């Protein structure tokens, strides 16, 4: 497997190139590939940390780590994404484990809450999340379920 380095930075410490690559990856996957129009620059980035999986200085995997009271009362992980050109590396589980570990360092006793695309429920269950919403709900025209990790 390729050598991936995992880096977590608050927004203020992201380089302009890192920020550009993060936004490019999120826009390319969520807005273009998944055809979702939504408020990508929602100001939450300013309050969170940013987990990047880097290969040769390029962001190939990413997750946004938010403290409590930003998206939810609980801490949360969102914008979980792997570059389409790197999906063959199967980085999703490692990305989520790194994200959980990083959130736990800052908020050891907090529940971690996510809004997961419904078709990925099993993936998130495999890293310890449990579905807590009764029915799927539409978020950006994609069925989602609320999940938590205690």
C-alpha atoms as an extended CHARMM CRD file, in Angstrom:
* protein
*
       150  EXT
         1         1  UNK       CA              0.0000000000        0.0000000000        0.0000000000  PROA      1               0.0000000000
         2         2  UNK       CA              1.1210000000        3.5500000000       -0.6450000000  PROA      2               0.0000000000
         3         3  UNK       CA              2.7480000000        5.4530000000        2.1860000000  PROA      3               0.0000000000
         4         4  UNK       CA              0.0660000000        7.7790000000        3.5620000000  PROA      4               0.0000000000
         5         5  UNK       CA              0.9220000000       10.3810000000        6.1670000000  PROA      5               0.0000000000
         6         6  UNK       CA             -1.9380000000       11.6110000000        8.3420000000  PROA      6               0.0000000000
         7         7  UNK       CA             -1.9490000000       15.2390000000        9.4110000000  PROA      7               0.0000000000
         8         8  UNK       CA             -4.4690000000       17.1510000000       11.5410000000  PROA      8               0.0000000000
         9         9  UNK       CA             -4.4780000000       20.9360000000       11.4960000000  PROA      9               0.0000000000
        10        10  UNK       CA             -6.7900000000       23.6690000000       12.7320000000  PROA      10              0.0000000000
        11        11  UNK       CA             -8.0480000000       25.9210000000        9.9400000000  PROA      11              0.0000000000
        12        12  UNK       CA             -5.6110000000       28.7110000000       10.8110000000  PROA      12              0.0000000000
        13        13  UNK       CA             -2.6400000000       26.3920000000       10.2280000000  PROA      13              0.0000000000
        14        14  UNK       CA             -3.6770000000       25.0360000000        6.8310000000  PROA      14              0.0000000000
        15        15  UNK       CA             -1.4270000000       26.1590000000        4.0150000000  PROA      15              0.0000000000
        16        16  UNK       CA             -3.0980000000       27.7980000000        1.0470000000  PROA      16              0.0000000000
        17        17  UNK       CA             -2.2260000000       24.7190000000       -1.0440000000  PROA      17              0.0000000000
        18        18  UNK       CA             -3.7400000000       22.3500000000        1.5560000000  PROA      18              0.0000000000
        19        19  UNK       CA             -6.9300000000       24.4130000000        1.7350000000  PROA      19              0.0000000000
        20        20  UNK       CA             -7.1430000000       24.5070000000       -2.0670000000  PROA      20              0.0000000000
        21        21  UNK       CA             -6.6910000000       20.7170000000       -2.3020000000  PROA      21              0.0000000000
        22        22  UNK       CA             -9.2730000000       20.0940000000        0.4440000000  PROA      22              0.0000000000
        23        23  UNK       CA            -11.9010000000       22.2870000000       -1.2110000000  PROA      23              0.0000000000
        24        24  UNK       CA            -11.0850000000       20.8690000000       -4.6420000000  PROA      24              0.0000000000
        25        25  UNK       CA            -11.5200000000       17.2970000000       -3.3560000000  PROA      25              0.0000000000
        26        26  UNK       CA            -14.7710000000       18.0690000000       -1.5380000000  PROA      26              0.0000000000
        27        27  UNK       CA            -16.2420000000       19.9600000000       -4.4950000000  PROA      27              0.0000000000
        28        28  UNK       CA            -15.1520000000       17.3280000000       -7.0330000000  PROA      28              0.0000000000
        29        29  UNK       CA            -16.6940000000       14.4600000000       -5.0730000000  PROA      29              0.0000000000
        30        30  UNK       CA            -19.7080000000       15.9190000000       -3.2990000000  PROA      30              0.0000000000
        31        31  UNK       CA            -20.8440000000       18.5420000000       -5.7870000000  PROA      31              0.0000000000
        32        32  UNK       CA            -19.6940000000       17.1540000000       -9.1420000000  PROA      32              0.0000000000
        33        33  UNK       CA            -19.5640000000       13.3540000000       -8.7160000000  PROA      33              0.0000000000
        34        34  UNK       CA            -22.5870000000       13.1350000000       -6.3980000000  PROA      34              0.0000000000
        35        35  UNK       CA            -24.3630000000       16.0720000000       -8.0610000000  PROA      35              0.0000000000
        36        36  UNK       CA            -25.1890000000       17.8620000000       -4.7970000000  PROA      36              0.0000000000
        37        37  UNK       CA            -25.5600000000       21.5830000000       -4.5880000000  PROA      37              0.0000000000
        38        38  UNK       CA            -25.0390000000       22.7060000000       -1.0210000000  PROA      38              0.0000000000
        39        39  UNK       CA            -23.2730000000       25.3500000000        1.0290000000  PROA      39              0.0000000000
        40        40  UNK       CA            -19.7140000000       24.0050000000        0.8560000000  PROA      40              0.0000000000
        41        41  UNK       CA            -18.1620000000       27.0380000000        2.5570000000  PROA      41              0.0000000000
        42        42  UNK       CA            -20.4440000000       26.9730000000        5.5980000000  PROA      42              0.0000000000
        43        43  UNK       CA            -18.0740000000       28.6550000000        8.1000000000  PROA      43              0.0000000000
        44        44  UNK       CA            -17.7910000000       25.4170000000       10.1070000000  PROA      44              0.0000000000
        45        45  UNK       CA            -14.3260000000       24.8420000000        8.6260000000  PROA      45              0.0000000000
        46        46  UNK       CA            -13.1040000000       27.8700000000       10.5790000000  PROA      46              0.0000000000
        47        47  UNK       CA            -14.0550000000       26.2280000000       13.9030000000  PROA      47              0.0000000000
        48        48  UNK       CA            -12.8250000000       22.7050000000       13.2810000000  PROA      48              0.0000000000
        49        49  UNK       CA             -9.7620000000       20.6550000000       12.5760000000  PROA      49              0.0000000000
        50        50  UNK       CA             -8.9090000000       19.1030000000        9.2630000000  PROA      50              0.0000000000
        51        51  UNK       CA             -7.6000000000       15.5590000000        8.8880000000  PROA      51              0.0000000000
        52        52  UNK       CA             -5.6880000000       14.9640000000        5.6920000000  PROA      52              0.0000000000
        53        53  UNK       CA             -4.2360000000       11.7730000000        4.2960000000  PROA      53              0.0000000000
        54        54  UNK       CA             -1.2780000000       12.8420000000        2.1780000000  PROA      54              0.0000000000
        55        55  UNK       CA              0.6950000000       10.9940000000       -0.4710000000  PROA      55              0.0000000000
        56        56  UNK       CA              3.6150000000       12.9330000000       -1.9480000000  PROA      56              0.0000000000
        57        57  UNK       CA              2.1210000000       16.1700000000       -0.6110000000  PROA      57              0.0000000000
        58        58  UNK       CA             -1.2780000000       15.5690000000       -2.2310000000  PROA      58              0.0000000000
        59        59  UNK       CA             -4.4980000000       15.2880000000       -0.2270000000  PROA      59              0.0000000000
        60        60  UNK       CA             -5.9400000000       11.8450000000       -1.0530000000  PROA      60              0.0000000000
        61        61  UNK       CA             -8.2800000000       11.4730000000        1.9320000000  PROA      61              0.0000000000
        62        62  UNK       CA             -9.9540000000       13.9970000000        4.1840000000  PROA      62              0.0000000000
        63        63  UNK       CA            -12.3740000000       14.4640000000        7.0840000000  PROA      63              0.0000000000
        64        64  UNK       CA            -13.5790000000       17.5500000000        8.9350000000  PROA      64              0.0000000000
        65        65  UNK       CA            -13.4740000000       17.2530000000       12.7210000000  PROA      65              0.0000000000
        66        66  UNK       CA            -15.8280000000       19.5500000000       14.6030000000  PROA      66              0.0000000000
        67        67  UNK       CA            -16.0460000000       20.2920000000       18.3160000000  PROA      67              0.0000000000
        68        68  UNK       CA            -19.3490000000       20.1250000000       20.1910000000  PROA      68              0.0000000000
        69        69  UNK       CA            -21.9990000000       22.7490000000       19.4490000000  PROA      69              0.0000000000
        70        70  UNK       CA            -21.0580000000       23.3480000000       15.8220000000  PROA      70              0.0000000000
        71        71  UNK       CA            -23.0320000000       20.7840000000       13.7950000000  PROA      71              0.0000000000
        72        72  UNK       CA            -24.4550000000       18.9730000000       16.8270000000  PROA      72              0.0000000000
        73        73  UNK       CA            -24.4160000000       19.2640000000       20.5920000000  PROA      73              0.0000000000
        74        74  UNK       CA            -21.8390000000       16.4550000000       20.3230000000  PROA      74              0.0000000000
        75        75  UNK       CA            -18.4790000000       16.4660000000       18.5630000000  PROA      75              0.0000000000
        76        76  UNK       CA            -18.7800000000       15.3820000000       14.9450000000  PROA      76              0.0000000000
        77        77  UNK       CA            -16.9560000000       14.0980000000       11.9050000000  PROA      77              0.0000000000
        78        78  UNK       CA            -18.0510000000       15.1410000000        8.4510000000  PROA      78              0.0000000000
        79        79  UNK       CA            -17.0490000000       15.7490000000        4.8420000000  PROA      79              0.0000000000
        80        80  UNK       CA            -15.4560000000       12.2740000000        4.8610000000  PROA      80              0.0000000000
        81        81  UNK       CA            -13.9720000000       11.7550000000        1.4090000000  PROA      81              0.0000000000
        82        82  UNK       CA            -11.3420000000        9.7950000000       -0.4980000000  PROA      82              0.0000000000
        83        83  UNK       CA            -10.0190000000       11.0100000000       -3.8320000000  PROA      83              0.0000000000
        84        84  UNK       CA            -11.5470000000        8.9030000000       -6.6410000000  PROA      84              0.0000000000
        85        85  UNK       CA             -8.0430000000        8.2460000000       -8.0000000000  PROA      85              0.0000000000
        86        86  UNK       CA             -7.0180000000        6.7890000000       -4.6240000000  PROA      86              0.0000000000
        87        87  UNK       CA            -10.0660000000        4.6760000000       -3.7990000000  PROA      87              0.0000000000
        88        88  UNK       CA             -8.2240000000        1.5240000000       -4.8580000000  PROA      88              0.0000000000
        89        89  UNK       CA             -6.0280000000        2.0640000000       -1.7750000000  PROA      89              0.0000000000
        90        90  UNK       CA             -9.0420000000        1.3680000000        0.5110000000  PROA      90              0.0000000000
        91        91  UNK       CA             -8.2860000000        4.3250000000        2.7990000000  PROA      91              0.0000000000
        92        92  UNK       CA            -11.8250000000        4.8420000000        4.1260000000  PROA      92              0.0000000000
        93        93  UNK       CA            -11.5480000000        2.7250000000        7.2690000000  PROA      93              0.0000000000
        94        94  UNK       CA             -8.0970000000        4.0710000000        8.1360000000  PROA      94              0.0000000000
        95        95  UNK       CA             -9.3960000000        7.6150000000        7.5480000000  PROA      95              0.0000000000
        96        96  UNK       CA            -12.2910000000        7.0660000000        9.9580000000  PROA      96              0.0000000000
        97        97  UNK       CA            -10.0810000000        5.4570000000       12.5990000000  PROA      97              0.0000000000
        98        98  UNK       CA             -7.6960000000        8.4210000000       12.3750000000  PROA      98              0.0000000000
        99        99  UNK       CA            -10.6500000000       10.8330000000       12.5890000000  PROA      99              0.0000000000
       100       100  UNK       CA            -12.1190000000        9.0930000000       15.6600000000  PROA      100             0.0000000000
       101       101  UNK       CA             -8.7100000000        9.0130000000       17.3540000000  PROA      101             0.0000000000
       102       102  UNK       CA             -8.1670000000       12.7100000000       16.7210000000  PROA      102             0.0000000000
       103       103  UNK       CA            -11.6100000000       13.7090000000       18.0240000000  PROA      103             0.0000000000
       104       104  UNK       CA            -11.0720000000       11.5070000000       21.1060000000  PROA      104             0.0000000000
       105       105  UNK       CA             -7.7930000000       13.3400000000       21.8870000000  PROA      105             0.0000000000
       106       106  UNK       CA             -9.6400000000       16.6670000000       22.0720000000  PROA      106             0.0000000000
       107       107  UNK       CA            -12.9510000000       15.4050000000       23.4820000000  PROA      107             0.0000000000
       108       108  UNK       CA            -12.3130000000       12.0700000000       25.2390000000  PROA      108             0.0000000000
       109       109  UNK       CA            -15.7350000000       11.7600000000       26.8630000000  PROA      109             0.0000000000
       110       110  UNK       CA            -17.8840000000       13.1690000000       24.0670000000  PROA      110             0.0000000000
       111       111  UNK       CA            -20.2390000000       11.2150000000       21.8630000000  PROA      111             0.0000000000
       112       112  UNK       CA            -19.2060000000       11.5690000000       18.2230000000  PROA      112             0.0000000000
       113       113  UNK       CA            -22.1780000000       12.1700000000       15.9340000000  PROA      113             0.0000000000
       114       114  UNK       CA            -22.3240000000       11.9110000000       12.1490000000  PROA      114             0.0000000000
       115       115  UNK       CA            -24.8560000000       12.3260000000        9.3980000000  PROA      115             0.0000000000
       116       116  UNK       CA            -24.0320000000        9.3750000000        7.1470000000  PROA      116             0.0000000000
       117       117  UNK       CA            -25.2170000000        8.7130000000        3.6410000000  PROA      117             0.0000000000
       118       118  UNK       CA            -27.6710000000        5.8670000000        4.1900000000  PROA      118             0.0000000000
       119       119  UNK       CA            -25.9520000000        3.5100000000        1.7470000000  PROA      119             0.0000000000
       120       120  UNK       CA            -22.7590000000        3.8320000000        3.8430000000  PROA      120             0.0000000000
       121       121  UNK       CA            -24.3990000000        2.8290000000        7.1450000000  PROA      121             0.0000000000
       122       122  UNK       CA            -22.6170000000       -0.5460000000        7.1660000000  PROA      122             0.0000000000
       123       123  UNK       CA            -19.2380000000        1.0990000000        6.5760000000  PROA      123             0.0000000000
       124       124  UNK       CA            -19.7260000000        3.3830000000        9.5900000000  PROA      124             0.0000000000
       125       125  UNK       CA            -21.0380000000        0.4950000000       11.7150000000  PROA      125             0.0000000000
       126       126  UNK       CA            -17.7680000000       -1.3250000000       10.9790000000  PROA      126             0.0000000000
       127       127  UNK       CA            -15.8520000000        1.4560000000       12.7590000000  PROA      127             0.0000000000
       128       128  UNK       CA            -18.2140000000        1.4720000000       15.7490000000  PROA      128             0.0000000000
       129       129  UNK       CA            -21.0350000000        3.8850000000       14.9150000000  PROA      129             0.0000000000
       130       130  UNK       CA            -24.6390000000        2.9950000000       15.7240000000  PROA      130             0.0000000000
       131       131  UNK       CA            -27.6350000000        4.3640000000       13.8390000000  PROA      131             0.0000000000
       132       132  UNK       CA            -29.8380000000        6.5390000000       16.0390000000  PROA      132             0.0000000000
       133       133  UNK       CA            -32.3310000000        8.0510000000       13.5900000000  PROA      133             0.0000000000
       134       134  UNK       CA            -35.5400000000        6.1090000000       13.0140000000  PROA      134             0.0000000000
       135       135  UNK       CA            -35.9420000000        6.8050000000        9.3220000000  PROA      135             0.0000000000
       136       136  UNK       CA            -33.5320000000        8.0250000000        6.6660000000  PROA      136             0.0000000000
       137       137  UNK       CA            -33.8720000000       11.7330000000        5.9170000000  PROA      137             0.0000000000
       138       138  UNK       CA            -32.9070000000       13.7570000000        2.8850000000  PROA      138             0.0000000000
       139       139  UNK       CA            -29.8110000000       15.8980000000        3.2050000000  PROA      139             0.0000000000
       140       140  UNK       CA            -28.7010000000       17.5420000000       -0.0360000000  PROA      140             0.0000000000
       141       141  UNK       CA            -31.1520000000       15.2260000000       -1.8500000000  PROA      141             0.0000000000
       142       142  UNK       CA            -29.3310000000       12.0910000000       -0.6400000000  PROA      142             0.0000000000
       143       143  UNK       CA            -30.8400000000        9.7630000000        2.0070000000  PROA      143             0.0000000000
       144       144  UNK       CA            -28.8870000000       10.0750000000        5.2730000000  PROA      144             0.0000000000
       145       145  UNK       CA            -29.0490000000        8.4950000000        8.7260000000  PROA      145             0.0000000000
       146       146  UNK       CA            -27.8460000000        9.9590000000       11.9900000000  PROA      146             0.0000000000
       147       147  UNK       CA            -25.2800000000        7.8110000000       13.7620000000  PROA      147             0.0000000000
       148       148  UNK       CA            -23.2680000000        8.0800000000       16.9580000000  PROA      148             0.0000000000
       149       149  UNK       CA            -20.2030000000        6.5920000000       18.5800000000  PROA      149             0.0000000000
       150       150  UNK       CA            -20.2040000000        6.5550000000       22.3920000000  PROA      150             0.0000000000
